[in-house]
Amino acid sequence: EVHPGTMQPAAANDTSAELNLSQPVPGAALGNQTGLSEHQQYAIGLFLSCLYTIFLFPIGFVGNLLILVVNISFRHKMTAPDLYFINLAAADLVLVADSLIEVFNLHEQYYDMAVLCTFMSLFLQINMYSSVFFLTWMSFDRYIALAKAMRAGLLRTKQQARLSCGLIWMAAVSATLVPFTAVQLRHTEEVCFCFADVREVQWLEVTLGFVIPFAVIGLCYSLIVRALVRAHRHRGLRPRRQKALRMIFAVVLVFFICWLPENVFISVHLLRRAQPGAAPCTQSFRHAYPLTGHIVNLAAFSNSCLNPLIYSFLGETFRDKLRLYVEQKTNLPAVNRFCHAVLKAVVPDSAEQSEVKLSSA
């Protein structure tokens, strides 16, 4: 999932471009403090983009696509958490697919027009908010399932899950379009205005897209960990509870590592004062630190690539669904045995059979 502040417009016409060449660009000197030339920064950025494309992009694209296909194929056995997984995978799949454009936009040539920059900002921001909001709500849903164990069935029905998914998408759209409508009226006469450059919008992204969600996720999972540790003192099932604790630690750690650099990068810029007398089109902090901005973008995109591994492929129910799906789609005995052997090696059998496998049998 990535903040739309990654996209900046270039000068709107040749006249402004000539002015930018003749005058020093604010922050340009700061960009040279790394000691690397522009060519070296481009080479490093390109190398990191290639690593992301080779290793993380296939995991994110194939993983999120499999979550959608497999869960929809078993929609007659779909549960409330499955609905959250599907919506999270849909938002992450869009971000991962768009990341191929973003990670190779090293010279920002894709956003020479302010209209295109604003449109891509809106598109990415909606999916960014939806992905983070679904992660936050899923952590709260897990806490409800544990804390309200006796009444969880009444609180986590599919009807309520559908309503929650609709409200989350509406919240993501509102968090994007309401600020856009407000600031658009103030900058209608600026030729090179881009929605991604507004400081108020960037503050909203940091607060609503990271600080509050991380606080909620950390609180919910800390309560879950405390409940699991307390239950472990009274009864057994130690291996399963240790596995749950490891998964919770992975969820919080991955979210924190992937999103912290992006938000720290934006926050440092927001806390600095704007250059006096600087033109509106030349105040982009990402032009001052292009390599750093590129690295934090890759880290943010990586969260959408790793979500399938954490939230679905580590779960026993989805792994059993995946085995059954492969067996149903591979009619040839030889291919079926080969795929089953691969899945058994990559995704080992769980200690307890899931409801899906028992129903199929």
C-alpha positions in Angstrom: 0.0 0.0 0.0 1.9 3.8 -1.0 1.2 7.4 -0.2 0.1 9.4 -3.3 2.6 12.1 -2.4 5.1 10.1 -4.5 3.9 11.8 -7.6 4.9 15.3 -8.5 4.1 17.4 -11.6 6.7 19.0 -13.7 6.5 22.6 -15.1 3.4 23.3 -17.0 5.0 25.0 -20.0 8.3 25.9 -21.6 8.4 29.3 -20.0 8.3 27.9 -16.4 10.8 25.2 -17.4 13.2 27.9 -18.6 12.7 29.8 -15.3 13.5 26.6 -13.4 16.7 26.2 -15.3 17.8 29.7 -14.7 16.9 29.8 -11.0 18.1 27.4 -8.3 15.5 24.9 -7.4 14.7 24.9 -3.7 16.1 21.8 -2.1 18.3 20.9 -5.0 21.4 21.5 -2.9 20.0 19.2 -0.3 19.7 16.4 -2.8 23.4 16.5 -3.4 24.2 16.0 0.3 24.2 12.3 -0.3 27.5 12.6 -2.2 26.1 10.7 -5.1 25.7 12.1 -8.6 22.4 12.1 -10.4 23.5 9.2 -12.6 24.6 7.1 -9.5 21.3 7.8 -7.8 19.4 6.7 -10.9 21.5 3.5 -11.1 20.8 2.6 -7.5 17.1 3.4 -7.9 16.9 1.2 -11.0 18.7 -1.7 -9.3 16.3 -1.5 -6.3 13.3 -1.4 -8.7 14.6 -4.5 -10.5 15.0 -6.4 -7.2 11.4 -5.4 -6.2 10.1 -6.5 -9.6 11.9 -9.9 -9.5 11.3 -10.9 -5.9 8.4 -9.0 -4.3 6.1 -8.2 -7.2 5.4 -11.8 -8.2 4.6 -12.7 -4.6 2.2 -9.8 -4.3 0.5 -10.1 -7.6 0.1 -13.9 -7.7 -0.7 -14.1 -4.0 -3.4 -11.5 -4.0 -4.9 -13.0 -7.2 -4.9 -16.5 -5.7 -6.8 -15.2 -2.6 -9.5 -13.7 -4.8 -9.8 -16.7 -7.1 -9.7 -19.4 -4.4 -12.1 -17.7 -2.0 -14.6 -16.9 -4.8 -14.5 -20.5 -6.0 -15.5 -21.6 -2.4 -17.9 -18.7 -1.9 -20.6 -21.2 -0.6 -18.3 -21.7 2.4 -17.2 -18.1 2.7 -17.0 -16.7 6.2 -16.9 -13.1 7.5 -13.0 -13.1 7.7 -12.9 -14.4 4.1 -14.8 -11.3 3.0 -12.2 -9.1 4.6 -9.4 -11.1 3.0 -11.0 -10.7 -0.4 -11.5 -6.9 -0.1 -8.0 -6.5 1.3 -6.6 -8.6 -1.6 -8.5 -6.5 -4.1 -7.1 -3.2 -2.8 -3.6 -4.7 -2.5 -3.8 -6.2 -6.0 -4.5 -2.8 -7.5 -1.6 -1.2 -5.7 0.8 -4.0 -6.6 -0.2 -3.8 -10.3 0.2 0.0 -10.3 3.6 -0.4 -8.5 5.2 -1.5 -11.8 4.6 2.0 -13.1 5.6 3.8 -10.0 8.8 1.9 -9.2 10.3 2.7 -12.7 9.1 6.3 -12.6 12.6 7.4 -11.6 12.6 10.7 -13.6 8.9 11.4 -12.8 8.2 11.7 -16.6 4.8 10.0 -16.2 3.5 13.1 -14.3 4.5 16.0 -16.5 0.8 17.0 -16.5 -0.8 18.2 -13.3 -4.1 16.6 -14.4 -2.4 13.2 -14.7 -0.6 13.7 -11.4 -3.8 14.5 -9.6 -5.7 11.6 -11.1 -3.1 9.1 -10.1 -2.9 10.6 -6.7 -6.6 10.1 -6.2 -6.5 6.6 -7.6 -3.6 5.5 -5.3 -4.9 7.3 -2.2 -8.3 5.5 -2.3 -6.6 2.1 -2.5 -4.0 3.0 0.0 -6.6 4.1 2.6 -8.8 1.0 1.9 -5.8 -1.4 2.3 -4.8 0.3 5.6 -8.4 0.5 6.9 -9.0 -3.2 6.1 -5.8 -4.2 8.0 -7.0 -2.1 11.0 -10.5 -3.5 10.9 -9.3 -7.1 10.6 -7.1 -6.6 13.8 -10.2 -5.3 15.6 -12.3 -8.2 14.3 -9.7 -10.7 15.6 -9.9 -9.1 19.0 -13.7 -9.3 19.0 -13.5 -13.0 18.0 -11.2 -13.7 21.0 -12.6 -11.4 23.7 -16.2 -12.2 22.9 -15.7 -15.9 22.2 -19.2 -16.9 23.4 -21.0 -14.2 21.3 -18.5 -13.8 18.4 -20.9 -15.7 16.1 -23.6 -13.1 16.6 -21.1 -10.2 16.1 -19.3 -11.6 13.1 -22.0 -12.6 10.6 -21.6 -12.4 6.8 -24.2 -9.7 6.6 -22.3 -7.5 9.1 -19.1 -8.2 7.3 -20.6 -7.0 4.0 -21.8 -3.9 5.7 -18.4 -3.3 7.2 -16.6 -3.8 3.9 -19.0 -1.3 2.2 -18.4 1.3 5.0 -14.6 0.8 4.8 -14.6 1.5 1.0 -16.9 4.5 1.6 -14.5 5.8 4.3 -11.5 5.4 1.9 -13.3 7.3 -0.9 -14.5 10.0 1.5 -11.0 10.5 3.0 -9.7 11.1 -0.5 -12.5 13.1 -2.2 -13.5 15.4 0.6 -10.0 16.9 1.0 -9.6 17.0 -2.8 -12.8 19.0 -3.2 -11.7 21.4 -0.5 -8.2 22.1 -1.8 -9.1 22.0 -5.4 -11.2 25.2 -5.0 -8.2 27.0 -3.5 -5.8 26.2 -6.3 -7.9 26.4 -9.4 -5.7 29.1 -10.9 -2.4 27.3 -10.4 -1.4 25.7 -13.7 1.0 23.2 -12.1 -1.1 22.3 -9.1 -1.1 18.7 -8.0 -3.3 17.3 -5.3 -0.4 15.3 -3.9 1.6 18.4 -3.0 -0.9 19.9 -0.5 0.6 20.0 3.0 -2.8 19.6 4.7 -3.5 16.5 2.6 -0.1 15.1 3.5 -0.7 15.6 7.2 -4.0 13.8 6.8 -2.2 10.9 5.1 0.3 10.6 8.0 -2.4 10.8 10.7 -5.2 8.9 9.1 -3.1 6.5 7.0 -0.5 5.5 9.6 -0.5 6.9 13.1 -4.1 6.1 14.0 -4.2 2.7 12.2 -0.9 1.6 13.8 -2.1 2.6 17.2 -5.3 0.6 16.8 -3.5 -2.4 15.3 -0.9 -2.3 18.1 -3.6 -2.0 20.8 -5.8 -4.8 19.4 -2.9 -7.3 19.0 -1.4 -6.4 22.4 -4.7 -7.3 24.0 -4.8 -10.5 21.9 -1.3 -11.4 23.0 -2.2 -10.8 26.7 -5.3 -13.0 26.3 -3.3 -15.8 24.7 -0.5 -15.7 27.3 -3.1 -15.7 30.1 -4.9 -18.7 28.5 -1.6 -20.5 28.1 -1.1 -20.3 31.9 -4.4 -22.2 32.5 -4.4 -24.8 29.8 -2.4 -26.4 27.1 -2.3 -26.1 23.3 1.1 -24.5 23.6 2.3 -25.1 20.0 -0.8 -23.5 18.5 -0.6 -20.5 20.8 3.1 -20.0 20.0 2.2 -20.1 16.4 -0.5 -17.4 16.9 1.9 -15.2 18.8 4.5 -15.5 16.0 1.9 -14.5 13.4 0.8 -11.5 15.5 4.4 -10.4 15.9 4.9 -10.7 12.1 1.7 -8.7 11.3 2.7 -5.7 13.5 6.4 -5.8 12.5 5.8 -5.9 8.7 3.2 -3.1 8.9 5.6 -1.0 11.0 8.7 -1.6 8.8 6.9 -1.0 5.5 5.0 2.1 6.4 7.3 3.9 8.9 10.0 5.1 6.4 7.3 6.7 4.1 5.6 8.5 6.9 8.8 9.6 8.6 10.0 10.9 5.2 6.8 12.9 4.7 6.7 14.2 8.3 10.3 15.5 8.2 9.3 17.5 5.1 6.1 18.8 6.7 8.0 19.9 9.8 10.4 22.0 7.8 9.5 25.5 6.7 8.9 26.2 3.1 11.6 28.1 1.2 10.8 31.8 1.1 9.9 33.1 -2.3 9.9 29.6 -3.9 7.7 29.0 -6.8 4.7 26.6 -6.2 5.9 24.2 -8.8 9.4 23.8 -7.4 8.7 23.1 -3.7 8.5 19.3 -4.0 10.6 17.6 -1.3 10.9 14.5 -3.4 12.9 16.4 -6.0 15.3 17.3 -3.2 15.7 13.7 -2.1 14.9 11.5 -5.2 16.7 8.3 -4.1 15.3 8.4 -0.5 11.8 9.0 -1.8 12.2 6.1 -4.2 13.3 3.7 -1.4 10.5 4.6 0.9 8.0 4.1 -2.0 9.4 0.6 -2.5 9.0 -0.2 1.2 5.4 1.0 1.2 4.5 -1.1 -1.9 6.2 -4.1 -0.2 3.4 -4.2 2.4 0.8 -5.1 -0.2 3.1 -7.8 -1.5 3.7 -9.4 1.9 0.0 -9.2 3.1 -1.0 -12.4 1.3 1.8 -14.4 3.0 0.8 -13.2 6.4 -2.9 -13.1 6.3 -3.9 -16.0 4.1 -1.1 -18.4 3.3 -0.3 -18.8 7.0 -3.9 -19.7 7.8 -4.9 -23.4 7.7 -8.3 -22.8 6.2 -7.0 -21.0 3.1 -4.2 -23.6 2.6 -6.7 -26.4 2.6 -8.9 -24.4 0.1 -5.9 -23.9 -2.1 -5.1 -27.7 -2.1 -8.7 -28.5 -3.1 -8.8 -25.8 -5.7 -5.6 -27.2 -7.4 -7.0 -30.7 -7.2 -10.2 -29.7 -8.8 -8.6 -27.7 -11.7 -5.9 -30.4 -12.5 -7.9 -33.3 -14.1 -4.8 -35.2 -15.4 -3.6 -37.7 -12.7 0.1 -37.0 -13.3 -0.4 -33.2 -13.1 -2.6 -33.6 -10.1 0.0 -35.7 -8.3 2.7 -33.2 -9.1 0.7 -30.2 -7.9 -0.3 -32.0 -4.8 3.3 -32.9 -4.0 4.4 -29.3 -4.6 1.7 -27.9 -2.4 2.4 -30.5 0.3 6.1 -29.5 0.3 5.4 -25.8 0.2 2.3 -25.8 2.4 2.5 -28.6 4.9 -0.6 -30.3 6.2 -2.1 -28.7 9.3 -2.4 -30.5 12.6 -6.2 -30.4 12.4 -8.3 -30.7 9.3 -10.3 -27.6 8.4 -14.0 -27.6 7.9 -13.5 -27.3 4.1 -11.5 -30.5 3.9 -14.0 -32.4 6.1 -16.9 -31.2 4.0 -15.2 -32.1 0.8 -14.5 -35.6 2.1 
